[in-house]
């Protein structure tokens, strides 16, 4: 299973237009139908706030939207603790609340997270400044996190 962050779907939507890359989007729809690609509800809501056309496409592809449940909420709390985030004290340069839920969903489902959030070459000294890919690489989290392009490359699918 692959869990998509809003940044990845929006990146794909903006850089691989459906009319020019129909094979890619048909394959993505098949992956969604087979539940190989899923989207956390919080990510879906972010997409809805940014691009109605992409949201309509996701709905037509019947993407499964994963909700936050008790296990995911507990995992999110654990990750927040690892980052030293208490209350609403998120750092503007680091992960936000939705990001924490997205990471927790990937963790609970033992899934690969697809995120196009910027990679931090050097980890910030303050853990709460870490972005999604850096949080995923923490030993206590250890979730594979790849970009949309890496996802396409790993699939080895040829779109003709």
C-alpha positions in Angstrom: 0.0 0.0 0.0 1.1 3.5 -0.8 -0.2 6.5 1.3 -0.2 9.7 -0.6 0.4 13.1 0.9 -1.4 16.1 -0.6 1.9 17.5 -1.9 2.5 14.4 -4.1 -0.9 14.4 -5.7 -0.9 18.1 -6.3 2.7 17.8 -7.7 1.5 15.1 -10.1 -1.6 17.0 -11.0 0.4 20.2 -11.8 3.3 18.5 -13.6 1.7 15.5 -15.4 -1.5 16.9 -17.0 -4.2 14.2 -17.5 -4.6 15.1 -21.2 -0.9 14.7 -21.8 -0.3 11.7 -19.6 -3.5 9.7 -19.8 -1.7 6.4 -19.3 -0.2 7.5 -16.0 -3.6 8.6 -14.7 -5.4 5.5 -15.9 -2.8 3.4 -14.1 -3.1 5.6 -11.0 -6.9 5.1 -11.1 -6.4 1.3 -11.3 -4.0 1.4 -8.3 -6.6 3.4 -6.4 -9.4 0.9 -7.3 -7.2 -1.9 -6.1 -6.4 0.0 -2.9 -2.7 0.1 -3.6 -2.9 3.9 -3.4 -4.8 5.5 -0.6 -5.1 9.0 0.8 -5.6 10.1 4.3 -8.8 12.1 4.8 -6.8 15.1 6.1 -4.6 15.1 2.9 -7.8 14.8 0.7 -9.2 17.8 2.5 -6.0 19.8 1.8 -6.3 18.8 -1.9 -10.0 19.9 -1.9 -9.0 23.3 -0.6 -6.4 23.8 -3.4 -7.7 22.2 -6.6 -11.3 21.3 -7.4 -10.3 19.5 -10.7 -7.9 17.1 -8.9 -10.5 16.5 -6.2 -13.1 15.6 -8.8 -10.6 13.3 -10.5 -9.8 11.6 -7.2 -13.6 11.1 -6.5 -14.1 9.6 -9.9 -11.2 7.3 -9.3 -12.8 6.3 -6.0 -9.7 6.7 -4.0 -10.0 5.3 -0.5 -9.8 8.0 2.1 -8.3 6.8 5.4 -9.8 8.3 8.5 -8.0 8.9 11.8 -9.0 6.3 14.3 -7.8 5.7 17.9 -4.7 3.7 16.9 -3.7 6.5 14.5 -4.4 9.2 17.0 -2.2 7.4 19.6 0.6 7.0 17.0 0.3 10.7 16.2 0.7 11.6 19.9 3.8 9.4 20.1 5.3 11.1 17.0 4.5 14.6 18.4 6.3 13.6 21.6 9.3 12.5 19.7 9.4 15.9 18.0 8.9 17.8 21.3 5.6 19.3 20.1 3.1 20.1 22.8 -0.3 21.6 22.4 -0.4 23.7 19.2 3.3 24.6 19.4 4.2 23.5 15.8 7.1 25.2 14.2 6.3 27.0 11.0 9.3 25.4 9.2 8.4 21.9 10.3 5.5 19.4 10.2 2.0 20.5 11.0 -0.9 18.6 12.6 -2.1 17.1 9.4 1.4 16.0 8.5 1.7 14.2 11.8 -1.6 12.3 11.1 -0.4 11.4 7.6 2.8 10.0 9.0 0.9 8.1 11.7 -1.5 6.6 9.1 1.5 5.4 7.0 3.0 4.0 10.2 0.0 2.1 11.4 -0.7 0.7 7.9 3.0 -0.2 7.5 2.9 1.7 4.2 5.2 3.7 2.0 4.5 7.4 2.3 4.6 9.4 -1.0 5.5 13.0 -0.2 6.9 15.8 -2.3 7.7 17.9 0.8 11.2 19.2 0.6 14.0 17.0 1.7 16.2 18.5 4.4 19.9 17.7 3.6 20.9 18.5 7.2 18.5 17.6 10.0 17.5 20.7 12.0 18.8 20.8 15.5 15.3 21.4 16.8 13.2 18.3 16.0 10.0 20.2 15.5 11.6 21.9 12.5 11.7 18.6 10.6 9.5 18.1 7.5 7.7 14.9 6.6 10.6 13.1 5.0 12.9 13.9 7.9 10.4 12.7 10.5 10.0 9.4 8.5 13.7 8.7 8.7 13.8 9.0 12.5 14.8 5.6 14.0 11.7 5.7 16.2 9.4 6.3 13.2 11.2 4.4 10.3 8.7 4.8 7.5 9.8 4.6 3.9 9.1 8.1 2.3 9.6 8.7 -1.4 8.7 11.4 -3.9 6.1 11.0 -6.6 8.9 10.6 -9.2 10.6 7.9 -7.1 7.2 6.2 -6.8 6.9 6.1 -10.6 10.4 4.9 -11.1 10.0 2.1 -8.6 6.8 1.0 -10.3 8.8 0.2 -13.5 5.6 0.8 -15.4 6.1 2.1 -18.9 3.5 4.6 -20.0 3.3 4.6 -23.8 
